[in-house]
Amino acid sequence: MSKKKKLVLRIGMMWYEKDADDAYDMIAAAAAHYFAKFGTVPQFCHIHPVMFKANQKIVKRAGNEMKIVLDKSIRPNHAWVGVIR
């Protein structure tokens, strides 16, 4: 008997900052824009490892948690934020 993998659909928005010095500030700006545009708080953020020095952290802002995933397929100075459906 084979186990079926549960597929997770991630819906999100790509964010870019030309002069992103602080990953936390960039993630916060992306999350704020996502909330303003879609009316929901993002649950995850994929970011290039060069932008963020710790592995799979949780960022707590305004009582909400966002999982940070280091992802080499995301270009530096970009962040992919969104929700899991």
N, CA, C and O atoms as a GROMACS GRO file, in nm:
protein
  340
    1MET      N    1   0.084  -0.117   0.000
    1MET     CA    2   0.000   0.000   0.000
    1MET      C    3   0.089   0.125   0.000
    1MET      O    4   0.178   0.139   0.084
    2SER      N    5   0.066   0.212  -0.093
    2SER     CA    6   0.147   0.333  -0.101
    2SER      C    7   0.079   0.448  -0.027
    2SER      O    8  -0.044   0.461  -0.025
    3LYS      N    9   0.162   0.528   0.033
    3LYS     CA   10   0.110   0.646   0.102
    3LYS      C   11   0.098   0.759   0.003
    3LYS      O   12   0.188   0.783  -0.078
    4LYS      N   13  -0.012   0.829   0.010
    4LYS     CA   14  -0.031   0.946  -0.075
    4LYS      C   15   0.027   1.067  -0.005
    4LYS      O   16   0.006   1.089   0.114
    5LYS      N   17   0.101   1.146  -0.082
    5LYS     CA   18   0.155   1.270  -0.027
    5LYS      C   19   0.046   1.375  -0.030
    5LYS      O   20  -0.030   1.386  -0.126
    6LYS      N   21   0.041   1.451   0.076
    6LYS     CA   22  -0.054   1.561   0.082
    6LYS      C   23   0.009   1.681   0.009
    6LYS      O   24   0.117   1.727   0.046
    7LEU      N   25  -0.059   1.728  -0.092
    7LEU     CA   26  -0.008   1.842  -0.166
    7LEU      C   27  -0.048   1.970  -0.095
    7LEU      O   28  -0.160   1.985  -0.047
    8VAL      N   29   0.045   2.062  -0.090
    8VAL     CA   30   0.021   2.191  -0.028
    8VAL      C   31   0.028   2.297  -0.137
    8VAL      O   32   0.127   2.308  -0.208
    9LEU      N   33  -0.077   2.374  -0.149
    9LEU     CA   34  -0.082   2.481  -0.247
    9LEU      C   35  -0.040   2.611  -0.180
    9LEU      O   36  -0.103   2.656  -0.085
   10ARG      N   37   0.066   2.669  -0.230
   10ARG     CA   38   0.115   2.796  -0.176
   10ARG      C   39   0.082   2.905  -0.276
   10ARG      O   40   0.126   2.901  -0.391
   11ILE      N   41   0.006   3.000  -0.231
   11ILE     CA   42  -0.034   3.113  -0.314
   11ILE      C   43   0.037   3.235  -0.259
   11ILE      O   44   0.031   3.263  -0.139
   12GLY      N   45   0.105   3.309  -0.346
   12GLY     CA   46   0.180   3.421  -0.292
   12GLY      C   47   0.209   3.531  -0.390
   12GLY      O   48   0.157   3.536  -0.502
   13MET      N   49   0.296   3.621  -0.344
   13MET     CA   50   0.333   3.739  -0.416
   13MET      C   51   0.485   3.756  -0.405
   13MET      O   52   0.541   3.741  -0.297
   14MET      N   53   0.549   3.786  -0.517
   14MET     CA   54   0.694   3.811  -0.516
   14MET      C   55   0.717   3.958  -0.484
   14MET      O   56   0.652   4.046  -0.539
   15TRP      N   57   0.812   3.983  -0.393
   15TRP     CA   58   0.845   4.118  -0.350
   15TRP      C   59   0.992   4.144  -0.381
   15TRP      O   60   1.076   4.055  -0.364
   16TYR      N   61   1.023   4.263  -0.427
   16TYR     CA   62   1.160   4.300  -0.461
   16TYR      C   63   1.196   4.433  -0.399
   16TYR      O   64   1.117   4.528  -0.402
   17GLU      N   65   1.315   4.439  -0.341
   17GLU     CA   66   1.371   4.565  -0.290
   17GLU      C   67   1.513   4.577  -0.341
   17GLU      O   68   1.597   4.491  -0.315
   18LYS      N   69   1.539   4.684  -0.414
   18LYS     CA   70   1.670   4.704  -0.476
   18LYS      C   71   1.781   4.711  -0.371
   18LYS      O   72   1.885   4.648  -0.386
   19ASP      N   73   1.758   4.788  -0.266
   19ASP     CA   74   1.859   4.809  -0.162
   19ASP      C   75   1.816   4.745  -0.031
   19ASP      O   76   1.802   4.814   0.069
   20ALA      N   77   1.797   4.615  -0.032
   20ALA     CA   78   1.750   4.544   0.088
   20ALA      C   79   1.869   4.514   0.178
   20ALA      O   80   1.942   4.417   0.157
   21ASP      N   81   1.889   4.598   0.280
   21ASP     CA   82   1.998   4.578   0.374
   21ASP      C   83   1.958   4.486   0.489
   21ASP      O   84   2.039   4.407   0.537
   22ASP      N   85   1.835   4.497   0.533
   22ASP     CA   86   1.786   4.421   0.648
   22ASP      C   87   1.673   4.329   0.603
   22ASP      O   88   1.568   4.376   0.559
   23ALA      N   89   1.694   4.198   0.616
   23ALA     CA   90   1.594   4.100   0.573
   23ALA      C   91   1.463   4.117   0.650
   23ALA      O   92   1.355   4.104   0.592
   24TYR      N   93   1.472   4.145   0.779
   24TYR     CA   94   1.350   4.161   0.860
   24TYR      C   95   1.266   4.277   0.809
   24TYR      O   96   1.143   4.266   0.801
   25ASP      N   97   1.331   4.390   0.776
   25ASP     CA   98   1.257   4.505   0.725
   25ASP      C   99   1.194   4.475   0.589
   25ASP      O  100   1.082   4.516   0.562
   26MET      N  101   1.268   4.403   0.504
   26MET     CA  102   1.214   4.367   0.373
   26MET      C  103   1.094   4.274   0.386
   26MET      O  104   0.994   4.291   0.317
   27ILE      N  105   1.104   4.176   0.475
   27ILE     CA  106   0.994   4.082   0.498
   27ILE      C  107   0.873   4.156   0.555
   27ILE      O  108   0.759   4.130   0.514
   28ALA      N  109   0.897   4.247   0.648
   28ALA     CA  110   0.786   4.325   0.707
   28ALA      C  111   0.717   4.411   0.601
   28ALA      O  112   0.595   4.420   0.600
   29ALA      N  113   0.795   4.473   0.513
   29ALA     CA  114   0.736   4.556   0.407
   29ALA      C  115   0.656   4.469   0.310
   29ALA      O  116   0.547   4.508   0.268
   30ALA      N  117   0.709   4.353   0.276
   30ALA     CA  118   0.638   4.261   0.185
   30ALA      C  119   0.508   4.213   0.250
   30ALA      O  120   0.404   4.208   0.184
   31ALA      N  121   0.513   4.179   0.378
   31ALA     CA  122   0.394   4.131   0.448
   31ALA      C  123   0.288   4.241   0.459
   31ALA      O  124   0.169   4.214   0.444
   32ALA      N  125   0.332   4.364   0.485
   32ALA     CA  126   0.238   4.476   0.496
   32ALA      C  127   0.170   4.501   0.361
   32ALA      O  128   0.049   4.526   0.356
   33HIS      N  129   0.247   4.496   0.254
   33HIS     CA  130   0.190   4.517   0.120
   33HIS      C  131   0.094   4.404   0.084
   33HIS      O  132  -0.012   4.427   0.027
   34TYR      N  133   0.132   4.280   0.120
   34TYR     CA  134   0.045   4.165   0.093
   34TYR      C  135  -0.088   4.181   0.166
   34TYR      O  136  -0.194   4.156   0.109
   35PHE      N  137  -0.082   4.222   0.292
   35PHE     CA  138  -0.204   4.241   0.370
   35PHE      C  139  -0.291   4.352   0.309
   35PHE      O  140  -0.413   4.337   0.298
   36ALA      N  141  -0.228   4.463   0.269
   36ALA     CA  142  -0.303   4.574   0.210
   36ALA      C  143  -0.369   4.532   0.078
   36ALA      O  144  -0.480   4.576   0.047
   37LYS      N  145  -0.302   4.448   0.002
   37LYS     CA  146  -0.353   4.409  -0.129
   37LYS      C  147  -0.458   4.298  -0.122
   37LYS      O  148  -0.558   4.303  -0.193
   38PHE      N  149  -0.435   4.198  -0.035
   38PHE     CA  150  -0.521   4.080  -0.032
   38PHE      C  151  -0.608   4.067   0.093
   38PHE      O  152  -0.698   3.982   0.097
   39GLY      N  153  -0.583   4.149   0.194
   39GLY     CA  154  -0.666   4.147   0.315
   39GLY      C  155  -0.641   4.030   0.408
   39GLY      O  156  -0.724   4.002   0.494
   40THR      N  157  -0.530   3.963   0.391
   40THR     CA  158  -0.495   3.853   0.480
   40THR      C  159  -0.345   3.859   0.511
   40THR      O  160  -0.266   3.907   0.430
   41VAL      N  161  -0.307   3.809   0.626
   41VAL     CA  162  -0.167   3.811   0.668
   41VAL      C  163  -0.096   3.690   0.607
   41VAL      O  164  -0.147   3.578   0.616
   42PRO      N  165   0.020   3.710   0.545
   42PRO     CA  166   0.092   3.596   0.489
   42PRO      C  167   0.143   3.501   0.597
   42PRO      O  168   0.176   3.543   0.708
   43GLN      N  169   0.147   3.372   0.563
   43GLN     CA  170   0.189   3.269   0.658
   43GLN      C  171   0.334   3.226   0.638
   43GLN      O  172   0.395   3.170   0.729
   44PHE      N  173   0.390   3.252   0.520
   44PHE     CA  174   0.526   3.209   0.493
   44PHE      C  175   0.600   3.314   0.412
   44PHE      O  176   0.539   3.402   0.351
   45CYS      N  177   0.732   3.304   0.415
   45CYS     CA  178   0.817   3.388   0.332
   45CYS      C  179   0.936   3.304   0.288
   45CYS      O  180   1.014   3.255   0.370
   46HIS      N  181   0.950   3.288   0.157
   46HIS     CA  182   1.070   3.224   0.102
   46HIS      C  183   1.168   3.334   0.068
   46HIS      O  184   1.132   3.434   0.004
   47ILE      N  185   1.293   3.315   0.110
   47ILE     CA  186   1.395   3.417   0.091
   47ILE      C  187   1.528   3.347   0.062
   47ILE      O  188   1.553   3.238   0.113
   48HIS      N  189   1.613   3.410  -0.018
   48HIS     CA  190   1.743   3.351  -0.051
   48HIS      C  191   1.830   3.345   0.075
   48HIS      O  192   1.827   3.438   0.156
   49PRO      N  193   1.906   3.237   0.092
   49PRO     CA  194   1.988   3.222   0.214
   49PRO      C  195   2.087   3.336   0.237
   49PRO      O  196   2.119   3.368   0.352
   50VAL      N  197   2.135   3.399   0.131
   50VAL     CA  198   2.230   3.508   0.147
   50VAL      C  199   2.166   3.628   0.217
   50VAL      O  200   2.237   3.709   0.277
   51MET      N  201   2.034   3.639   0.209
   51MET     CA  202   1.963   3.750   0.272
   51MET      C  203   1.933   3.726   0.419
   51MET      O  204   1.910   3.820   0.495
   52PHE      N  205   1.933   3.601   0.459
   52PHE     CA  206   1.891   3.567   0.595
   52PHE      C  207   1.987   3.462   0.650
   52PHE      O  208   2.010   3.360   0.587
   53LYS      N  209   2.041   3.487   0.763
   53LYS     CA  210   2.149   3.403   0.815
   53LYS      C  211   2.105   3.282   0.898
   53LYS      O  212   2.188   3.195   0.926
   54ALA      N  213   1.979   3.273   0.938
   54ALA     CA  214   1.934   3.162   1.022
   54ALA      C  215   1.834   3.077   0.945
   54ALA      O  216   1.761   3.128   0.860
   55ASN      N  217   1.829   2.948   0.974
   55ASN     CA  218   1.745   2.855   0.900
   55ASN      C  219   1.605   2.843   0.957
   55ASN      O  220   1.588   2.819   1.077
   56GLN      N  221   1.505   2.859   0.873
   56GLN     CA  222   1.362   2.842   0.904
   56GLN      C  223   1.322   2.902   1.038
   56GLN      O  224   1.280   2.832   1.130
   57LYS      N  225   1.335   3.031   1.047
   57LYS     CA  226   1.295   3.105   1.166
   57LYS      C  227   1.147   3.138   1.159
   57LYS      O  228   1.085   3.130   1.054
   58ILE      N  229   1.094   3.175   1.270
   58ILE     CA  230   0.958   3.227   1.278
   58ILE      C  231   0.968   3.376   1.310
   58ILE      O  232   1.033   3.414   1.407
   59VAL      N  233   0.904   3.458   1.230
   59VAL     CA  234   0.904   3.602   1.254
   59VAL      C  235   0.769   3.637   1.315
   59VAL      O  236   0.664   3.607   1.258
   60LYS      N  237   0.772   3.699   1.431
   60LYS     CA  238   0.648   3.741   1.498
   60LYS      C  239   0.634   3.891   1.486
   60LYS      O  240   0.718   3.967   1.534
   61ARG      N  241   0.528   3.933   1.421
   61ARG     CA  242   0.498   4.076   1.406
   61ARG      C  243   0.350   4.095   1.428
   61ARG      O  244   0.268   4.028   1.365
   62ALA      N  245   0.316   4.184   1.513
   62ALA     CA  246   0.176   4.221   1.538
   62ALA      C  247   0.090   4.099   1.574
   62ALA      O  248  -0.025   4.089   1.532
   63GLY      N  249   0.147   4.008   1.652
   63GLY     CA  250   0.071   3.892   1.699
   63GLY      C  251   0.055   3.781   1.598
   63GLY      O  252  -0.010   3.680   1.626
   64ASN      N  253   0.114   3.795   1.480
   64ASN     CA  254   0.105   3.692   1.377
   64ASN      C  255   0.241   3.628   1.356
   64ASN      O  256   0.345   3.692   1.374
   65GLU      N  257   0.240   3.501   1.317
   65GLU     CA  258   0.364   3.430   1.291
   65GLU      C  259   0.379   3.405   1.142
   65GLU      O  260   0.281   3.376   1.072
   66MET      N  261   0.501   3.417   1.094
   66MET     CA  262   0.531   3.389   0.955
   66MET      C  263   0.654   3.299   0.951
   66MET      O  264   0.757   3.331   1.011
   67LYS      N  265   0.644   3.187   0.882
   67LYS     CA  266   0.757   3.096   0.871
   67LYS      C  267   0.850   3.144   0.761
   67LYS      O  268   0.807   3.175   0.650
   68ILE      N  269   0.979   3.151   0.794
   68ILE     CA  270   1.081   3.192   0.699
   68ILE      C  271   1.147   3.066   0.645
   68ILE      O  272   1.198   2.984   0.721
   69VAL      N  273   1.146   3.050   0.512
   69VAL     CA  274   1.205   2.934   0.448
   69VAL      C  275   1.320   2.981   0.360
   69VAL      O  276   1.301   3.063   0.270
   70LEU      N  277   1.440   2.928   0.385
   70LEU     CA  278   1.554   2.962   0.300
   70LEU      C  279   1.542   2.883   0.170
   70LEU      O  280   1.526   2.761   0.172
   71ASP      N  281   1.549   2.953   0.059
   71ASP     CA  282   1.519   2.892  -0.071
   71ASP      C  283   1.613   2.950  -0.176
   71ASP      O  284   1.603   3.067  -0.212
   72LYS      N  285   1.705   2.866  -0.225
   72LYS     CA  286   1.802   2.914  -0.324
   72LYS      C  287   1.739   2.945  -0.459
   72LYS      O  288   1.804   3.008  -0.543
   73SER      N  289   1.617   2.902  -0.482
   73SER     CA  290   1.552   2.934  -0.609
   73SER      C  291   1.496   3.077  -0.612
   73SER      O  292   1.457   3.126  -0.717
   74ILE      N  293   1.494   3.142  -0.495
   74ILE     CA  294   1.453   3.283  -0.487
   74ILE      C  295   1.577   3.368  -0.504
   74ILE      O  296   1.678   3.344  -0.438
   75ARG      N  297   1.570   3.466  -0.589
   75ARG     CA  298   1.687   3.553  -0.613
   75ARG      C  299   1.711   3.645  -0.493
   75ARG      O  300   1.617   3.682  -0.422
   76PRO      N  301   1.838   3.684  -0.470
   76PRO     CA  302   1.865   3.781  -0.364
   76PRO      C  303   1.785   3.909  -0.384
   76PRO      O  304   1.756   3.947  -0.498
   77ASN      N  305   1.750   3.975  -0.276
   77ASN     CA  306   1.670   4.097  -0.272
   77ASN      C  307   1.524   4.072  -0.310
   77ASN      O  308   1.449   4.167  -0.334
   78HIS      N  309   1.483   3.948  -0.317
   78HIS     CA  310   1.344   3.911  -0.345
   78HIS      C  311   1.291   3.832  -0.225
   78HIS      O  312   1.366   3.768  -0.152
   79ALA      N  313   1.161   3.838  -0.208
   79ALA     CA  314   1.094   3.756  -0.106
   79ALA      C  315   0.961   3.711  -0.166
   79ALA      O  316   0.892   3.788  -0.232
   80TRP      N  317   0.926   3.586  -0.141
   80TRP     CA  318   0.798   3.534  -0.187
   80TRP      C  319   0.713   3.511  -0.062
   80TRP      O  320   0.742   3.420   0.017
   81VAL      N  321   0.610   3.591  -0.044
   81VAL     CA  322   0.523   3.581   0.073
   81VAL      C  323   0.386   3.534   0.029
   81VAL      O  324   0.342   3.563  -0.083
   82GLY      N  325   0.317   3.462   0.117
   82GLY     CA  326   0.184   3.416   0.082
   82GLY      C  327   0.121   3.327   0.187
   82GLY      O  328   0.162   3.326   0.303
   83VAL      N  329   0.021   3.253   0.144
   83VAL     CA  330  -0.056   3.167   0.234
   83VAL      C  331  -0.056   3.024   0.182
   83VAL      O  332  -0.032   2.999   0.064
   84ILE      N  333  -0.084   2.933   0.272
   84ILE     CA  334  -0.096   2.790   0.238
   84ILE      C  335  -0.243   2.756   0.234
   84ILE      O  336  -0.317   2.784   0.328
   85ARG      N  337  -0.286   2.696   0.126
   85ARG     CA  338  -0.427   2.657   0.111
   85ARG      C  339  -0.437   2.507   0.108
   85ARG      O  340  -0.547   2.453   0.097
   0.00000   0.00000   0.00000
